[in-house]
Amino acid sequence: MGICRLCPRECGVDRKSGQTGYCGVAGGGIYAARASLHIWEEPCISGKNGSGTVFFSGCNLRCVYCQNYQIACAETGKQITVERLAEIFLELQEKGAANINLVTPTHYTPEIIAAVEKARADGLSLPVVYNCGGYEKTDTLKTLEGVVDVYLTDFKYMEKETARRYSGAEDYPETAKAALKEMVRQQGRAAFAPDGNMKRGVIVRHLLLPGHLKNAKAVVGYVYETYGDQVYLSLMNQYTPLLQVNKWPELNRRVTKREYDRLVDYAISIGVENGFIQEGETAGESFIPAFDHEGI
């Protein structure tokens, strides 16, 4: 790998020599915390049996409210090789996975490309989903063209100060805009299999944070006004305040029904039709799997 500049942080560290970047990962291998069928994604991603999800350790954002903080901070994870990752993809396919879903993959991009190519040579036929936080370098995304089939990306912030406060990334809005543009360039309009599973396309997720309806509306407005029905929007109300948000009291509560309803009403009012919403009581740790190295 040499000097790592895979993400917008551009740490410039030599991870193979043991230096640790912002993502929290050092070493020349891949660290993963879980590989299993996961049913808590959008219906066209989860499919009938679940999405073949690989949770990687480390993250280039490490948001203060992260629902997967154990792996985002690289507190857990088993080191594996490219060859083993390719085997995992094929094992998930054998279990009936709807796709291969790569969660927080950015800092392992070269290894993932090699693993996907090997797995495809050995019979992998499932779509590959790149499940990221939206804080991506366009140069890195370009290397994924022809490797990734579906971009499942967050778009967290349109407000620089909010991005700085919660993710230490004041440049997030402009960076995420450029990244999304590249994702849409690669995938164009979404395509679906007869069973309803997405074969190609872009889904933009926004997790509504308590007290941040203005930011959420700005995100939804930008995405829809820029890309219209080319992109699917996923509006999420599942925010769960975990222990680490005690230092940010404004985040130490769940999103109210009124807040979420206002966001959904706004999306409808501007014409959004291709999208997903969450109904009922979804906030809770049922969305947070055990990072126990299952399937690794």
N, C-alpha and C positions, 0 to 999 in steps of 0.2 A: 504493500500500500504506500509506503513512504510517508511523506508529509500529507496529513489529512486535511483536505479542503472540500469535503463532500457536501457540507451544508453551509448555510449563510453565516454561521459563526466563524468559519474559516480559521479554526484554532491554529492550524499549522503544526500540530504535534505529530511525532512519529509513534503511533500506537504500537507498532511491532516492537519497538524498543522499550515498551513499558510505560510510555508517557500517556497520560489520561487527558482526553479532550473534554469539552463541555458536556458531551453526551454521557460521560462517566465511565467510558469503556476504554480499556487498554488491552494490548495483546493482539496477536495476529489472527485469532480465531473468531468464531461467531458465538455469541452468548444468547441462549433462548431459555425461556422460563416455562413454556407450555406449548403443546401442539395437540389440538383436539377439535372435535366438531363443536361448533359454537352457534347457538340458535338466537342470540340476542342482537343480530344485525338487522338491517332493512330486509323485508320479505324477499326481494329479488336477489339478495346476497346470501341470506341464510338458507333459502330453498327449503326442500322438504326434510332433509336429514341434518342440515346444519352446514355452516361454512367451515372449510378446513383451515382453521386459524392457527398461525404460528405467532406467538407473542415473543418478540425480541427484547433483550435487556438494553437499557439505556435510552436516552431521548435527547434531542437537540433543543427541546423547549423546557421541559421540566416545570410545567405550570404549577403554581402554588396549590391549586385546587385539584390536581390530577387524581382521577379515579383509580389509576393504575400506578400509584406512586411507588410501590415496591419495585416494579421493574423499570419505571422511568428513572429512578435514582440508581439503577443497576445494583440494587441490594440483593437480588436473587437472579440466578441464571446459570445454566450448565454450558460449558464450552463444547462446541461441536465443530466438525469439519464441513467443508463444502459438500463432500461426498455424503455425509450423514444427513445434511439438510435436503439433498436431492432424494434420499431414501424416505425421509419424512413426508415429502410432497407425495410420493407414490403410495405410501401407507395411508395417507389421508384420502387419496383417490380411491383406494381399495375399500375404505370404510363408507364410501358413498357421499363424500363431500361435494357440495355444489361448486366449489372453487378452491383455490389456494389463496388464503387471506393473510397478507404479511403486515403485521401490526408494529408500528414504529420501526420501519426498515431502513431509514435513510442512511445511517452510518455503517450499514453493511451492504451498500448497493453493489459494489463489484463482486462480492461473494454470492449475493443473491442472483445476479445475472448468470454467473457460472453454474450455480445450482439448478436454476430453471433450465438452462440449456442442456445440462446433463440429464435432468429428469425427463425433459421432452424427448431426448434421444432414446431414453429407456421406456417411453410409453406414456408420459404425462400428457393428457389431452384437456385438462380443465383450464378455465380462464384463471389468470393470475390477477389478484386484487392488491393494489398498493394502498394500504390503509395508514395515512399519515396525518400529521398535525397541520399541514399546509405551509409550514416554514421550510421551503425547499429552494434549492438553486436550480435555475433553468438548465444550466450546463449538465448537472447531474441527472435531471429528468430526461434530457435528450438521450442519454445513454440507455434509458429504459424503453425507448421506442422499439416496438416489436417484441418486447419481453413482457410488459404489463398490458393487460387487456382492459382493466377497470381501475380508475382512480377513485378511491373513497377517501376524500380529503376533508379535513376540518377547514373552516374559515372562521377564526375565532374573534378577530378584532378589526374594526375600522377606525378605532381610536388609538392613537399612538401612546398616549399616557396610560391607558388601560393595559395595552400590550406590555409596556415597560413595567408596570406595577405587578402584574401577575405572571409574566413570562420572561421578563428581562430582555425583551426584544422590541425596542421602540420602532424598529424598521419592519415589524410584522405586516402592517397593512399593505405597503407597497410590494414587499417580497411575496406575500400571498397572492396578490393580484397578478404579478408576473408568472408565478408558478401555475396558477389556474389557467392562464392564457395558454401556456405550453401544454398542459394536460388536455385542454379542449382541442388544441391544434392536432394532437396525436390521435385522439379518439373520436372527435366529431360527435354526431348524434348517436344516442344510445341504441343498442341492438339487443334483442332478447331472444332466448331459446323458446321453443314451444311450451315448455313447462313454466315460463315466466321468469326464469333466472336471467340476470343480466350477463350478456356475453361480451359486451364492449360498451364503454361510456364513462361518464363522470358523475359522481354523486357528491354534492357539497353538504357537509354536515355543519350545523351550528348548535352548540350546546348553550341554551339560554342560562345565563348566570343571574342570581338574585340581584335585583336592583339595576340591571343593565339592559333594560328593554330598548333604550335608545340605540345602543351599540348593535343590538341584535337586528333592529329594523334597518340600520345602515348597511349591515352585511347582506341581509336578504335583498334589500333594494338594489345594491350594487350588483350582486350576482344575477338577479333577474333582468335588470335593465341592460346589462352587458351581454348576457348569453341567452336570455329568454328560455324557451323550452328545450334548448340543447342540453342543458344541465338539469339534473334532478336535485331538488333541495330537500334536505332532511332536517326538520326542526325538532330538537330534542329537549325534553323537560325532565330528564332523569338525573339532573345534578344532585349529587349526594355530598353534604358537607362532612368530610372526614376530619380526623383529629388535627391534621396539620394546618387547617385553616383558622385555628384559634387566634393566630396573629393578624388575621384579616377579618375582623368581626362582621363586616358587611357581607361576607360570603358564608357566614356561619348559620345559614338557614336554607331551607329548600325554596325552590321557585313556587310562587303561588299560582293557583289555577287562573286567577285574573291576569297575572303577568303573561302566562303562556297563551291564554285565549286571545289576548290583545296582539301577540305576535302572529298567531295563526290568522286572525282577522285581517291584519295588515297584509300578510302574504296573499290572501285571497283578494283583497281590495286592489292590489296592483296587477293581478292577473295570473299569479302562479297557479299552474295546474299540475305540472309534473313534480310531485313531491310526496313526502311522507311526514306524518305527524304521529305523536304518541298520545294515546288515550288512556284515561284512568290513572291509577296510582302506579307510576313506573319508577319513581325514585327509590333507590334501595340497593343493597349490595348484591342482589341477584344478578346484576349486570357485571359484577366484578368476580371473575373466576379465581380459583385457587392456583397460585403460581408455584405449583409443586413439582415441576419438571415432567408432568405427564406427557408421554409421547415423544420425549426428547431422546 
